Amino acid sequence: MKMKKPLVSVIMPAYNASLFITSSVQSIKDQTFKNWELIIINDGSTDNTLEILKKIKNRKIKIINQKKNIGPYKSINNHINKCKGKFIAFLDADDVSNNKRLKIQSDFLIKHKNFSLVGSNFKYIDSDGNFLKKNNDISITEFNKIFPCQNCIVNSSVMLRKEIFKEIYFLDKEFFYAYDYIFYLKIFKKKRITILKNYLLDYRLHNNQRTNALNMQKRIIKENIKLLAWSKKNGLVNCSNIFLYYKNFFKNFMKYFILFLK
């Protein structure tokens, strides 16, 4: 029997994700919306991530195995053309989607054709899946002011129109950690994006996250400073957010100085 073309393609890069990937995959399988496909990219994992993925028996789930670790942004860029859906959703291999996420976000994009990207509110959970706290809910006006100076979109909460990738190139070699933020800023400059009030994601905090290493923290801060400069150069900083721009610029500069002394 021929499978129906999916409306939503979920793409999930995974590197040494054996502790959490089962719950991440299950959160997509449990969606109330059924017209989806899930593309999982094993990004050169050295743990038993691939063994776990090989046990999945679902025609809607495709496994791509990369022998070499190249990072999530290159992995997504290399395989985004394999997505068949009109809409593309991101999900990291340690996060968990609410079971109504794909339904709510796809309905929004179908109804609001003037929006190109939609994120959502989210909850923080620990390594055992226990609730920690909710993110700070902000209005659309606040989002439009804050976003050029500070990323307030969690990558795993995003759904966007596939056609965007034809207009805006996903890969930016200047950014490794903030590959998602610079891509969303480029979309924000040209299109309409928003964050839904619904809490559609559990964002996991744990010790295995790649951002915990000292050298990675330094790189993150460098990229934050570059991103602020990009927003200012591209006209996204104005009288409504100029104070926030300088506040974040100074804060990142001081963080880098402190890390440099360690």
C-alpha angles and dihedrals in degrees: 000000000000115000119238114250107260121242092205128041115197113201120199124182112200131194120173088336099146094123096060112012095093092061091044092053092044090055089062094044088053095055116130086217107075105185097092143109126207121213113193119191114201099208102205095296117190095198126066096284092118092050090054092049093049089062092061111106107188126121091213092059119077123192121207115190119205113189092202125058108236102160132258099278095054090042092054093043092051095051107029088101089065091065111105098187128103087226127043123208125192124217126172117222093248099047130084127222122218109247091244096048100102092044095050096043097044090047089052094051092046092051097040105048091171091068119081101183136026131188130176145217115272145198126231116233132182129236090278093051095255117150114253107170145314124259119254107274113225134188123246090253091053091046093054089051098043102038098073089055103034133021111245097166120094109216094223090059095057129112120173142168113273091223089070090075089063091057103035120040111232100207118076110176092202091069128057105160098027096045090125097047096051090048091051092046090055089051091046090055092058107021143034119266132171146175118238119227090231118103099233102157141055106211111204123221115199142145095254094067112123092228093071097078117099095233090050091051090055091050091048092054092048090051091048090057091048090050092052090051090049092053092050093046091050096051098254093121115079141147091294095060107018092107091052089048094056092040092056093041091055093043092053092045091054092046091053091048091052093048090047089060093054 
